[in-house]
Amino acid sequence: MMPRRPPLPWPRLLSRRLLSGGDCSQPVETVELLGRSYPCDDFTNVTPRILSRVGRNLHNQAHHPLWLIKERIKSHFYSAYVGRWGNPLFSVHDNICPVVTVEQNFDSLLIPPNHPSRKRGDNYYLNRGTMLRAHTSAHQRELVSSGLDAFLLAGDVYRRDEIDATHYPVFHQVEGVRLFSERELFSQVRDGEHLKLFESGGRRTPEKQEVHSLEAVKMVEVSLKQTLSRLVHHLFGADVEVRWVDCYFPFTHPSFEMEVRFRGDWMEVLGCGVMEQRLLDSAGAAAKVGWAFGLGLERLAMILYNIPDIRLFWSQDPRFLSQFRVEDVQQPVCFQPLSKFPPLHNDVSFWLPEEPHLFTVNDFYELVRSVGGDLVEKVQLVDQFTHPETGRRSLCFRITYRHMERTLTQQEVSGVHQMIGSRAQAELGLTGRFRPTS
């Protein structure tokens, strides 16, 4: 389940070629990834920089901050929810391949064919039928189909997005699902044997789906909110304030976002809801009802450990990583910021193509990521202009460069910046001039 994003949640192709080392002269017919080959087509837009992140699995690297958060969540569920024979109720799956079919990523979750979350500009496609998952929810159906009633799923997910301190094209999620049979849901209710999960002839309301009884939905909702409240109290402390906000996801109804009050501010930390019955029906669990939630590990780690820049999670700097080498995953960590090196700001401006629908801002962001990598701290649209006679639009972006471990020189940044300007004109159909400003 996706946390906040255009709710699912959730252009033009940069190039039909995979670029290697800045050389776009040689077409590539296949994408080689994790020992398999995927044929390229007109949807292929994954880049070598993104492919280099696949298989890193930061959430499985011992003593990495994302691993710490995952392990804290896992240990909480293991200790708080125990099955009939004393075993953990929730199984954990944290090594599932991130390459999925488009059907898994969207159709299995009831996401409409015309939904904006499917756009090439928002996702990394290996080809028309295959992509890097945009959310861990892509595996919900297959795990439910395997017979699991309670599970956690952790993994890396991929989305083309803006560039700033809190957004990165690869991040990590934890998904949770819990299913109930009629007996399980109502076993603790007086006269519960008379209650039913489903009703015929019902109608969809803001409180429930048309096939569910109101009693079943309220019981599932109580279980969901109690489970997640316990989790955030475990992570943030017993005194943290929690509130629920109604929202929309295609795969749950009713749906909610949880917010916590932390250091004086309300912050959204996860999305959740009662699973759409059609999803369970398609997974062979038509006799059960359930809930699901999804949260972002980077977001939690940045909040709990006060990590200021999402790029740090990919750092190999021992000054960063050593701070999370603790004997007990429950041990508090107070991150001590590394030296902050000075930024360099360079502007680039250009005219959009005469057919502006051929360009999306995410195209430019992805090109900047592909060329500049983690040297780029932020990209901001600082000016736009429409010519009064021709109607053509001009955009000016300010690119902030800052290395996480040393001071950059304007000379080395200029080379990267000039490459961005050249590639933007050659690959995105833009015209204009490249001019560093500082």
VMD Tcl script that draws the C-alpha trace (Angstrom):
set ca {
  {0.00 0.00 0.00}
  {1.38 3.37 -0.98}
  {1.66 6.22 1.45}
  {0.88 9.69 0.13}
  {1.11 10.10 -3.63}
  {-1.60 10.88 -6.20}
  {-3.89 8.23 -4.72}
  {-3.84 5.02 -6.73}
  {-0.68 5.47 -3.50}
  {-0.42 6.61 -6.74}
  {4.79 11.62 -21.61}
  {7.31 11.18 -23.33}
  {9.95 8.49 -23.09}
  {13.37 9.86 -22.19}
  {15.02 7.60 -24.70}
  {14.45 4.18 -26.21}
  {18.07 3.47 -25.46}
  {19.69 2.70 -22.17}
  {22.45 5.24 -21.70}
  {25.83 4.03 -20.52}
  {28.40 6.49 -19.24}
  {26.67 9.34 -21.03}
  {27.02 7.73 -24.44}
  {23.65 7.44 -26.19}
  {25.02 6.37 -29.54}
  {24.58 2.62 -29.09}
  {21.06 1.22 -28.91}
  {20.42 -1.50 -26.36}
  {17.92 -4.22 -27.23}
  {17.57 -5.80 -23.80}
  {17.79 -4.87 -20.14}
  {20.00 -7.23 -18.14}
  {18.89 -7.38 -14.53}
  {19.40 -9.91 -11.72}
  {20.44 -12.63 -14.15}
  {17.55 -12.16 -16.59}
  {17.11 -10.35 -19.90}
  {14.10 -8.16 -20.66}
  {13.45 -6.99 -24.25}
  {13.26 -3.22 -24.70}
  {10.35 -1.50 -26.43}
  {8.83 1.96 -26.66}
  {7.99 1.92 -22.92}
  {11.54 1.19 -21.73}
  {12.70 4.12 -19.60}
  {14.81 2.56 -16.84}
  {18.35 3.99 -16.64}
  {21.69 2.45 -15.69}
  {21.79 4.54 -12.52}
  {18.49 3.08 -11.35}
  {19.50 -0.44 -12.39}
  {22.64 -0.07 -10.26}
  {20.42 0.34 -7.19}
  {18.48 -2.90 -7.80}
  {19.74 -5.64 -5.51}
  {21.34 -3.29 -2.98}
  {18.53 -4.12 -0.50}
  {19.45 -1.53 2.11}
  {16.66 -2.85 4.32}
  {18.56 -6.15 4.65}
  {22.01 -4.69 5.40}
  {22.72 -5.24 9.09}
  {23.02 -2.02 11.11}
  {21.81 0.17 8.28}
  {19.18 2.64 9.60}
  {16.51 1.20 7.28}
  {17.36 -2.29 8.55}
  {17.02 -1.03 12.12}
  {13.52 0.34 11.48}
  {12.48 -2.85 9.67}
  {13.81 -5.01 12.50}
  {12.04 -2.90 15.11}
  {8.74 -3.34 13.24}
  {9.35 -7.07 12.76}
  {10.27 -7.68 16.42}
  {7.16 -5.81 17.55}
  {4.86 -7.95 15.43}
  {6.70 -11.13 16.46}
  {6.28 -10.40 20.17}
  {2.82 -8.79 20.15}
  {1.00 -11.28 17.89}
  {1.44 -14.97 18.58}
  {-0.44 -17.84 16.96}
  {-2.20 -20.76 18.61}
  {1.00 -22.83 19.00}
  {3.17 -20.00 20.27}
  {4.67 -19.14 16.89}
  {4.63 -15.60 15.44}
  {1.30 -14.93 13.77}
  {2.83 -12.71 11.05}
  {5.33 -14.16 8.59}
  {7.95 -11.78 7.14}
  {9.00 -11.60 3.47}
  {11.84 -9.18 2.72}
  {13.66 -10.63 -0.28}
  {11.09 -10.72 -3.11}
  {12.40 -9.58 -6.51}
  {11.33 -5.99 -7.33}
  {10.71 -6.80 -11.01}
  {6.96 -7.27 -11.48}
  {4.45 -7.33 -14.29}
  {2.28 -4.32 -14.99}
  {-0.65 -6.58 -14.13}
  {0.80 -7.23 -10.67}
  {1.60 -3.59 -10.01}
  {-1.73 -2.16 -11.14}
  {-4.45 -4.55 -12.31}
  {-4.18 -6.92 -9.35}
  {-4.86 -3.91 -7.11}
  {-7.91 -2.74 -9.06}
  {-6.12 0.36 -10.35}
  {-8.03 1.57 -13.43}
  {-6.34 1.45 -16.86}
  {-6.47 5.24 -17.21}
  {-5.25 6.02 -13.69}
  {-2.47 8.67 -13.66}
  {-0.27 6.48 -11.47}
  {0.40 4.24 -14.50}
  {2.14 6.98 -16.50}
  {5.57 6.30 -17.89}
  {6.59 9.62 -16.41}
  {5.96 8.29 -12.89}
  {7.37 4.74 -13.18}
  {10.37 2.74 -14.31}
  {9.35 0.37 -17.10}
  {11.58 -2.39 -18.42}
  {9.06 -2.75 -21.25}
  {5.30 -2.50 -21.74}
  {4.59 -5.57 -19.65}
  {7.31 -5.40 -17.00}
  {8.45 -2.76 -14.53}
  {10.21 -2.10 -11.25}
  {7.50 -2.21 -8.61}
  {6.15 1.16 -7.52}
  {4.89 -0.26 -4.20}
  {5.15 -3.45 -2.22}
  {1.38 -3.90 -2.66}
  {2.24 -5.46 -6.03}
  {2.78 -8.75 -4.16}
  {-0.39 -8.72 -2.07}
  {-2.38 -11.03 -4.29}
  {0.36 -13.64 -4.75}
  {1.00 -13.91 -1.00}
  {-2.70 -14.14 -0.18}
  {-3.09 -16.72 -2.95}
  {-0.35 -18.81 -1.32}
  {-2.57 -19.20 1.74}
  {-1.09 -16.55 4.04}
  {-3.51 -14.79 6.41}
  {-1.04 -12.52 8.22}
  {2.22 -11.23 6.77}
  {4.67 -8.35 6.57}
  {6.45 -7.57 3.31}
  {9.49 -5.28 3.11}
  {11.24 -4.20 -0.07}
  {12.66 -1.54 -2.34}
  {10.26 0.38 -4.60}
  {10.91 2.67 -7.56}
  {9.23 5.89 -8.71}
  {10.29 8.79 -10.89}
  {9.79 11.89 -8.79}
  {11.01 15.36 -7.92}
  {14.48 15.95 -6.52}
  {14.93 17.31 -3.01}
  {16.03 16.24 0.47}
  {13.03 13.95 1.02}
  {12.55 12.36 -2.43}
  {14.68 9.67 -4.06}
  {13.78 7.39 -6.99}
  {14.42 4.30 -4.87}
  {12.96 3.93 -1.40}
  {11.73 1.17 0.88}
  {8.33 0.14 2.21}
  {6.82 -2.26 4.71}
  {3.43 -3.72 3.87}
  {1.18 -5.51 6.35}
  {-1.89 -7.69 5.70}
  {-4.23 -9.48 8.12}
  {-7.19 -11.65 7.04}
  {-10.04 -12.97 9.18}
  {-12.51 -15.79 8.77}
  {-15.99 -15.31 10.18}
  {-15.15 -17.37 13.24}
  {-11.89 -15.49 13.90}
  {-13.45 -12.06 13.62}
  {-16.47 -12.65 15.83}
  {-15.13 -15.25 18.28}
  {-14.72 -12.69 21.09}
  {-18.11 -11.08 20.55}
  {-21.09 -12.10 22.68}
  {-23.59 -13.94 20.47}
  {-21.02 -13.59 17.68}
  {-22.24 -16.78 16.04}
  {-25.19 -14.77 14.73}
  {-22.99 -12.19 12.99}
  {-21.96 -12.46 9.34}
  {-19.08 -11.11 7.25}
  {-21.18 -10.47 4.18}
  {-24.61 -9.26 3.19}
  {-26.48 -9.52 -0.08}
  {-28.15 -6.54 -1.68}
  {-26.03 -4.06 0.24}
  {-24.77 -0.76 -1.11}
  {-21.42 1.01 -0.93}
  {-21.30 3.86 1.56}
  {-18.41 5.89 3.01}
  {-18.36 3.39 5.90}
  {-18.35 0.08 4.00}
  {-18.24 -1.89 0.76}
  {-21.47 -3.17 -0.72}
  {-20.75 -6.84 0.11}
  {-19.64 -6.35 3.71}
  {-21.83 -6.25 6.77}
  {-21.39 -3.11 8.83}
  {-20.52 -5.23 11.88}
  {-17.67 -6.95 10.03}
  {-16.22 -3.69 8.73}
  {-16.27 -2.07 12.16}
  {-14.53 -5.08 13.70}
  {-11.84 -5.07 10.99}
  {-11.39 -1.31 11.37}
  {-10.96 -1.63 15.14}
  {-8.36 -4.38 14.67}
  {-6.49 -2.30 12.09}
  {-6.38 0.88 14.16}
  {-5.45 -0.92 17.35}
  {-2.64 -2.78 15.59}
  {-1.17 0.36 14.04}
  {-1.60 2.45 17.18}
  {0.41 -0.13 19.10}
  {3.08 -0.07 16.39}
  {3.57 3.70 16.43}
  {3.57 3.78 20.23}
  {6.31 1.16 20.06}
  {8.29 3.29 17.59}
  {7.61 6.82 18.84}
  {6.87 6.28 22.51}
  {3.80 5.61 24.63}
  {2.79 9.28 24.82}
  {2.70 10.02 21.08}
  {-0.63 11.44 19.85}
  {-2.31 9.69 16.93}
  {-5.11 10.80 14.63}
  {-6.85 9.22 11.62}
  {-7.71 10.99 8.37}
  {-10.15 9.57 5.81}
  {-8.58 9.14 2.37}
  {-8.86 7.08 -0.83}
  {-6.96 4.12 -2.25}
  {-8.31 1.91 -5.08}
  {-7.46 -1.27 -3.16}
  {-9.03 -0.46 0.25}
  {-12.38 0.94 1.44}
  {-12.77 2.56 3.85}
  {-9.23 3.97 3.76}
  {-7.29 6.02 6.26}
  {-4.01 7.81 6.78}
  {-2.44 7.80 10.21}
  {-0.80 10.97 11.48}
  {1.33 11.33 14.61}
  {2.13 14.48 16.51}
  {5.90 14.56 16.74}
  {8.00 17.49 17.92}
  {4.98 19.75 17.70}
  {3.89 18.87 14.15}
  {1.33 16.44 12.72}
  {3.00 14.11 10.22}
  {1.46 11.42 8.01}
  {3.29 8.13 8.55}
  {1.25 5.46 6.75}
  {-1.81 4.57 4.67}
  {-4.20 1.74 5.42}
  {-7.73 0.42 5.07}
  {-10.17 -2.47 4.76}
  {-9.10 -4.53 1.75}
  {-11.36 -4.43 -1.29}
  {-13.26 -7.72 -1.38}
  {-12.75 -8.06 -5.13}
  {-9.00 -8.26 -4.47}
  {-9.49 -11.07 -1.96}
  {-11.92 -12.86 -4.26}
  {-9.34 -12.86 -7.06}
  {-6.72 -14.23 -4.65}
  {-8.84 -17.19 -3.59}
  {-9.79 -15.77 -0.19}
  {-13.44 -14.98 -0.91}
  {-14.59 -16.31 2.48}
  {-12.41 -13.85 4.42}
  {-12.16 -10.11 5.07}
  {-9.02 -8.19 5.92}
  {-7.00 -5.05 6.36}
  {-3.74 -3.78 4.85}
  {-1.29 -0.98 5.58}
  {1.86 0.43 4.00}
  {4.58 2.71 5.37}
  {7.83 4.19 4.10}
  {11.00 3.19 5.95}
  {12.97 6.27 4.87}
  {10.27 8.58 6.16}
  {10.21 6.87 9.55}
  {14.01 6.78 9.80}
  {14.34 10.45 8.87}
  {11.82 11.38 11.55}
  {13.02 9.06 14.33}
  {16.76 9.52 13.75}
  {16.63 13.14 12.54}
  {18.38 12.30 9.25}
  {18.23 15.50 7.15}
  {18.86 14.23 3.60}
  {17.50 11.07 1.96}
  {20.71 10.64 -0.06}
  {22.51 9.71 3.15}
  {20.84 6.29 3.14}
  {22.99 5.38 0.13}
  {26.20 6.70 1.64}
  {29.14 4.40 2.32}
  {30.66 6.98 4.67}
  {31.60 5.17 7.91}
  {30.85 8.38 9.84}
  {27.21 7.85 8.89}
  {26.91 4.07 9.04}
  {28.81 3.59 12.30}
  {26.22 5.62 14.20}
  {23.66 2.84 13.67}
  {25.86 -0.05 14.80}
  {23.99 -0.87 18.01}
  {23.80 -4.08 20.02}
  {20.01 -3.94 20.41}
  {17.69 -2.81 17.61}
  {15.49 -1.11 20.24}
  {18.39 1.04 21.41}
  {17.76 4.74 20.71}
  {19.99 6.39 18.12}
  {20.61 10.12 18.03}
  {22.14 10.88 14.64}
  {24.98 13.37 14.72}
  {25.02 15.34 11.44}
  {28.09 15.10 9.28}
  {29.88 18.25 8.24}
  {27.67 20.07 5.76}
  {29.67 21.13 2.77}
  {28.75 24.30 0.85}
  {26.24 24.04 -2.03}
  {26.75 25.25 -5.59}
  {23.76 26.62 -7.50}
  {23.57 26.53 -11.30}
  {20.62 27.50 -13.49}
  {19.57 26.00 -16.80}
  {16.78 27.36 -18.98}
  {15.21 26.18 -22.19}
  {12.21 26.40 -24.48}
  {9.78 23.51 -24.38}
  {9.03 21.59 -27.59}
  {6.42 23.11 -29.87}
  {4.24 20.18 -28.84}
  {4.49 20.62 -25.04}
  {2.67 17.36 -24.29}
  {5.85 15.57 -25.40}
  {7.61 16.82 -22.25}
  {6.99 16.23 -18.55}
  {8.96 17.72 -15.69}
  {9.75 14.21 -14.45}
  {11.58 13.65 -17.75}
  {13.95 16.46 -16.83}
  {14.32 15.29 -13.23}
  {15.21 11.80 -14.42}
  {17.79 13.15 -16.85}
  {19.36 15.23 -14.05}
  {19.49 12.14 -11.83}
  {20.99 10.08 -14.64}
  {23.79 12.60 -15.26}
  {24.36 14.18 -11.86}
  {23.53 11.28 -9.58}
  {23.80 11.97 -5.87}
  {25.78 15.17 -6.44}
  {22.39 16.82 -7.03}
  {20.69 17.89 -3.81}
  {17.67 19.70 -5.25}
  {16.08 20.84 -8.51}
  {13.69 23.80 -8.38}
  {11.58 25.44 -11.06}
  {12.49 29.10 -10.46}
  {10.96 30.81 -13.49}
  {8.64 30.19 -16.42}
  {7.69 32.40 -19.30}
  {5.19 32.19 -22.16}
  {6.09 34.12 -25.32}
  {3.22 36.54 -26.05}
  {3.40 35.97 -29.81}
  {4.41 32.35 -30.33}
  {2.85 30.93 -27.18}
  {5.93 28.80 -26.53}
  {6.90 28.26 -22.91}
  {10.31 28.66 -21.37}
  {11.34 27.07 -18.07}
  {14.31 27.85 -15.84}
  {15.48 25.32 -13.27}
  {17.95 25.90 -10.47}
  {20.06 22.83 -9.72}
  {21.72 22.66 -6.30}
  {24.84 20.52 -6.15}
  {26.27 19.36 -2.83}
  {28.52 16.39 -2.11}
  {27.76 14.55 1.12}
  {31.43 13.91 1.97}
  {33.57 16.71 0.51}
  {33.56 20.21 -0.98}
  {32.72 20.44 -4.67}
  {34.49 22.84 -7.01}
  {32.66 24.90 -9.59}
  {34.92 23.40 -12.24}
  {33.75 19.82 -11.63}
  {30.13 20.91 -11.25}
  {30.29 22.85 -14.51}
  {31.16 19.70 -16.43}
  {28.14 17.89 -15.01}
  {25.90 20.91 -15.56}
  {26.96 21.32 -19.17}
  {26.25 17.64 -19.79}
  {22.75 18.09 -18.34}
  {22.13 21.03 -20.66}
  {23.42 19.17 -23.71}
  {21.50 15.99 -22.94}
  {18.29 17.93 -22.27}
  {18.45 19.41 -25.76}
  {19.50 16.21 -27.50}
  {17.10 13.81 -25.76}
  {14.11 15.84 -24.61}
  {13.63 18.05 -27.66}
  {14.36 21.24 -25.69}
  {16.04 24.33 -27.06}
  {17.67 27.13 -25.17}
  {20.93 27.98 -23.56}
  {22.97 26.54 -20.74}
  {24.39 29.13 -18.39}
  {25.86 28.48 -14.93}
  {25.08 31.38 -12.61}
  {27.37 30.81 -9.67}
}
mol new
graphics top color blue
foreach p $ca { graphics top sphere $p radius 0.5 }
foreach p [lrange $ca 0 end-1] q [lrange $ca 1 end] { graphics top cylinder $p $q radius 0.2 }
display resetview
